[in-house]
Amino acid sequence: MRITAGTARGREIVCPPGLDVRPTASKIRQAFFNILRNKVAGAHFLDLFAGSGIMGLEALSRGAAELISIDESRNMVKVIEANLAKCNFKAKVFQSDVKSILSHLPKNHFDIIFADPPYKSRLSERALHGAADNNLLAEGGILAIEHAREFQLPEASGNLITYDQRHYGQTSVTFYHHAIAERKIAIEQS
């Protein structure tokens, strides 16, 4: 598995074999970062259910200012730390379950939050509600959740509302932003 763009483009990273990790496919990574291309440089990026850490590494390679990666598995945390060192990147990496850690993260801070929980779990909704309940997004920030296409996420949670959804085979990525930001845009356009 390789980083697809930026300062570490082409750098091979470690991804443990087996079914414990399902890294985001390069096609989806490239599409995701193309969609958010104007938001990545200088961004504060939060990677939930980080696995090998590939999404956060891509963000840093493309100019993100800060990365916080969270994964429940001690082995995955070690893999993320090794991949960061391999790319000469600095980031904060925490071993924790999402429910426990979200209330401890800085409020109104993250420009981009990416969550890629196990597809057969209800953790997608937990990530959505946790980000909303804890006000983690900065003004203009984006929450993106990768999930199985057949799984429908709620249209909204707290101040977060769906504004886009992309499909890639059996995988979907649903994008949320602040409802307040949407109201501001509507007022400015009227």
C-alpha positions as CSV (number, residue, x, y, z in Angstrom):
1,M,0.0,0.0,0.0
2,R,1.4,3.4,-1.0
3,I,0.6,7.1,-0.3
4,T,-0.9,8.5,-3.5
5,A,0.1,12.2,-3.4
6,G,2.0,15.0,-1.7
7,T,5.4,15.0,-0.1
8,A,5.4,11.3,0.7
9,R,3.9,10.2,-2.6
10,G,4.8,6.7,-3.5
11,R,6.0,5.9,0.0
12,E,5.1,2.3,0.9
13,I,3.5,1.8,4.3
14,V,3.0,-1.2,6.5
15,C,-0.4,-2.8,6.6
16,P,-0.7,-6.0,8.6
17,P,-2.2,-8.9,6.8
18,G,-5.5,-10.5,7.8
19,L,-9.1,-9.4,8.3
20,D,-8.5,-7.1,11.3
21,V,-7.8,-4.1,9.0
22,R,-9.6,-3.0,5.9
23,P,-7.6,-0.1,4.6
24,T,-9.4,2.5,2.5
25,A,-8.8,1.6,-1.1
26,S,-6.5,4.0,-3.1
27,K,-9.4,4.9,-5.5
28,I,-11.5,6.0,-2.6
29,R,-8.6,7.9,-0.9
30,Q,-7.8,9.7,-4.1
31,A,-11.5,10.6,-4.6
32,F,-11.9,11.7,-1.0
33,F,-8.9,14.0,-1.1
34,N,-9.9,15.4,-4.5
35,I,-13.3,16.3,-3.1
36,L,-11.7,18.1,-0.2
37,R,-8.6,19.3,-2.0
38,N,-9.0,23.0,-1.0
39,K,-9.5,22.1,2.7
40,V,-6.5,19.8,3.4
41,A,-3.6,22.2,3.4
42,G,-3.2,23.5,6.9
43,A,-6.1,21.4,8.2
44,H,-6.4,19.8,11.7
45,F,-7.3,16.2,10.7
46,L,-8.8,13.6,13.0
47,D,-8.6,9.9,11.9
48,L,-11.1,7.7,13.8
49,F,-10.7,3.9,13.6
50,A,-7.4,4.7,11.9
51,G,-6.2,1.1,11.2
52,S,-2.9,1.4,9.4
53,G,-3.2,5.2,9.5
54,I,-3.2,5.6,5.7
55,M,-5.8,8.4,5.6
56,G,-4.0,10.5,8.2
57,L,-0.7,9.8,6.4
58,E,-2.3,11.0,3.1
59,A,-3.5,14.1,4.9
60,L,-0.1,14.9,6.2
61,S,1.5,14.2,2.9
62,R,-0.9,16.7,1.3
63,G,-0.2,19.4,3.8
64,A,-2.4,19.0,6.8
65,A,-1.0,20.9,9.8
66,E,-2.0,18.4,12.5
67,L,-3.1,14.8,12.7
68,I,-4.6,12.9,15.6
69,S,-5.1,9.2,14.9
70,I,-7.2,6.9,17.1
71,D,-7.5,3.2,17.0
72,E,-8.7,0.7,19.7
73,S,-6.0,-1.9,18.8
74,R,-2.6,-1.7,20.4
75,N,-1.1,-3.4,17.4
76,M,-2.7,-0.9,15.0
77,V,-1.3,2.0,17.1
78,K,2.2,0.5,16.8
79,V,1.7,0.2,13.0
80,I,0.5,3.8,12.8
81,E,3.6,5.0,14.8
82,A,5.9,2.9,12.6
83,N,4.3,4.4,9.4
84,L,4.6,7.9,10.7
85,A,8.3,7.4,11.5
86,K,8.8,5.8,8.0
87,C,7.4,9.0,6.5
88,N,9.1,11.4,9.0
89,F,5.7,12.7,10.1
90,K,4.7,13.8,13.5
91,A,1.2,13.1,14.9
92,K,-0.6,12.2,18.1
93,V,-1.7,8.6,18.2
94,F,-4.1,7.3,20.8
95,Q,-5.2,3.8,21.7
96,S,-8.8,4.1,22.7
97,D,-12.3,3.3,21.7
98,V,-14.1,6.2,20.0
99,K,-16.8,6.6,22.6
100,S,-14.3,7.1,25.4
101,I,-12.0,9.6,23.8
102,L,-14.3,12.0,21.8
103,S,-15.3,14.0,24.9
104,H,-11.5,14.6,25.6
105,L,-10.6,16.0,22.2
106,P,-10.5,19.8,21.6
107,K,-13.9,21.4,20.8
108,N,-14.5,23.3,17.5
109,H,-11.0,22.3,16.4
110,F,-11.0,19.8,13.5
111,D,-11.3,20.9,9.9
112,I,-11.6,17.3,8.7
113,I,-12.7,14.2,10.6
114,F,-12.5,10.9,8.8
115,A,-14.1,7.8,10.3
116,D,-13.8,4.3,8.9
117,P,-15.3,1.9,11.5
118,P,-15.8,-1.8,10.9
119,Y,-18.6,-2.1,8.3
120,K,-20.6,-4.7,10.3
121,S,-20.9,-2.6,13.4
122,R,-23.0,0.4,14.5
123,L,-19.9,2.4,15.2
124,S,-20.6,4.7,12.2
125,E,-23.5,6.2,14.1
126,R,-21.5,6.4,17.3
127,A,-18.8,8.4,15.4
128,L,-21.4,10.8,13.9
129,H,-23.3,11.4,17.2
130,G,-20.0,11.7,19.2
131,A,-18.6,14.3,16.8
132,A,-21.9,16.2,16.9
133,D,-22.4,15.9,20.7
134,N,-18.8,17.0,21.5
135,N,-18.7,19.9,18.9
136,L,-15.5,18.6,17.4
137,L,-15.7,20.3,14.0
138,A,-14.3,23.8,13.5
139,E,-16.4,26.3,11.5
140,G,-16.6,25.0,8.0
141,G,-15.3,21.6,9.1
142,I,-16.3,18.3,7.4
143,L,-17.0,14.9,8.9
144,A,-16.7,12.0,6.4
145,I,-17.8,8.5,7.3
146,E,-16.8,5.5,5.2
147,H,-19.4,2.7,5.4
148,A,-21.0,-0.2,3.6
149,R,-23.2,1.1,0.8
150,E,-26.3,-0.8,2.1
151,F,-26.0,0.9,5.5
152,Q,-27.8,4.2,5.7
153,L,-26.6,6.8,8.1
154,P,-28.9,9.4,9.7
155,E,-29.4,12.6,7.7
156,A,-28.5,14.7,10.7
157,S,-27.1,14.6,14.3
158,G,-27.2,17.7,16.4
159,N,-25.9,20.5,14.2
160,L,-24.4,18.2,11.7
161,I,-26.3,17.4,8.5
162,T,-25.5,15.4,5.4
163,Y,-24.5,17.4,2.4
164,D,-23.0,14.8,0.0
165,Q,-22.7,11.0,-0.4
166,R,-20.4,9.2,-2.9
167,H,-20.6,5.5,-3.8
168,Y,-17.6,3.3,-4.8
169,G,-18.8,-0.2,-5.5
170,Q,-20.0,-1.6,-2.2
171,T,-18.5,1.3,-0.2
172,S,-20.0,4.7,0.4
173,V,-18.6,7.9,2.0
174,T,-21.2,10.2,3.6
175,F,-20.2,13.8,4.2
176,Y,-21.5,16.1,7.0
177,H,-21.1,19.7,7.9
178,H,-22.6,22.2,10.3
179,A,-26.3,23.1,9.6
180,I,-25.3,26.6,10.9
181,A,-22.7,26.9,8.1
182,E,-25.4,25.9,5.5
183,R,-27.7,28.6,6.9
184,K,-24.9,31.2,6.6
185,I,-24.3,30.3,3.0
186,A,-28.1,30.5,2.2
187,I,-28.3,33.9,3.9
188,E,-25.2,35.2,2.0
189,Q,-26.6,34.0,-1.3
190,S,-30.0,35.7,-0.8
